[in-house]
């Protein structure tokens, strides 16, 4: 089947950590040559689209525009805007998340925020969690960019946004609304940007637990590339299989 649009994961699919994936630039150029719209879809809430696009271009030779990068931060800001339930936010997160919220008209507030919004924050402090806990207990809606418990680094697996969310969940006994993959919210927002129905779009990624499940949860066909997180043997006990499985992007004909 030929798809009219693509949603494409970054780490593990377009590159692996700091290591290029040689087939990735060719795959993106093929989409451009055929005028097939696509979005790079990432759970990373810390980077702005401009920084992510620059990283793709300068470090991995992948031609990318900021407007082609859709992060969990952008999806979170779009989702909150659609709720239309106030514009005051208390943020635990980095510049990517704060900029996305500012651009949608949200203002930071510590006293009586409408929302507590949490993403990965490598400079998080006890004070921030104290303010967030009290705000949620006083009625602020709890939103988290994504539930990834760990991030792979050169040193090993380190805490991700999901681990920070777990701290607030324990302190408040309230579960947040998660936005990023594998949730449907980020997928619904991405489909709006592509202006295509789910059945005409393919989700491409390396992680069954985030990328592929995001597609499955949203009735979007999926292409698992075995260049990153998920290995073939990991799928032995999986109930719902990816629509397609390939070893490398060079095997896929757009």
Secondary structure as GFF3:
##gff-version 3
##sequence-region A 1 254
A	DSSP	beta_strand	5	8	.	.	.	ID=ss1
A	DSSP	beta_strand	15	16	.	.	.	ID=ss2
A	DSSP	beta_strand	19	20	.	.	.	ID=ss3
A	DSSP	alpha_helix	22	33	.	.	.	ID=ss4
A	DSSP	beta_strand	37	42	.	.	.	ID=ss5
A	DSSP	alpha_helix	49	60	.	.	.	ID=ss6
A	DSSP	three_ten_helix	66	68	.	.	.	ID=ss7
A	DSSP	beta_strand	69	71	.	.	.	ID=ss8
A	DSSP	alpha_helix	72	83	.	.	.	ID=ss9
A	DSSP	beta_strand	88	92	.	.	.	ID=ss10
A	DSSP	alpha_helix	95	103	.	.	.	ID=ss11
A	DSSP	beta_strand	107	108	.	.	.	ID=ss12
A	DSSP	beta_strand	115	118	.	.	.	ID=ss13
A	DSSP	alpha_helix	126	137	.	.	.	ID=ss14
A	DSSP	beta_strand	141	144	.	.	.	ID=ss15
A	DSSP	beta_strand	150	153	.	.	.	ID=ss16
A	DSSP	beta_strand	156	159	.	.	.	ID=ss17
A	DSSP	alpha_helix	161	172	.	.	.	ID=ss18
A	DSSP	beta_strand	177	178	.	.	.	ID=ss19
A	DSSP	alpha_helix	184	194	.	.	.	ID=ss20
A	DSSP	three_ten_helix	198	200	.	.	.	ID=ss21
A	DSSP	beta_strand	201	205	.	.	.	ID=ss22
A	DSSP	pi_helix	208	212	.	.	.	ID=ss23
A	DSSP	alpha_helix	213	217	.	.	.	ID=ss24
A	DSSP	beta_strand	221	225	.	.	.	ID=ss25
A	DSSP	three_ten_helix	232	235	.	.	.	ID=ss26
A	DSSP	beta_strand	244	246	.	.	.	ID=ss27
A	DSSP	three_ten_helix	249	251	.	.	.	ID=ss28
###
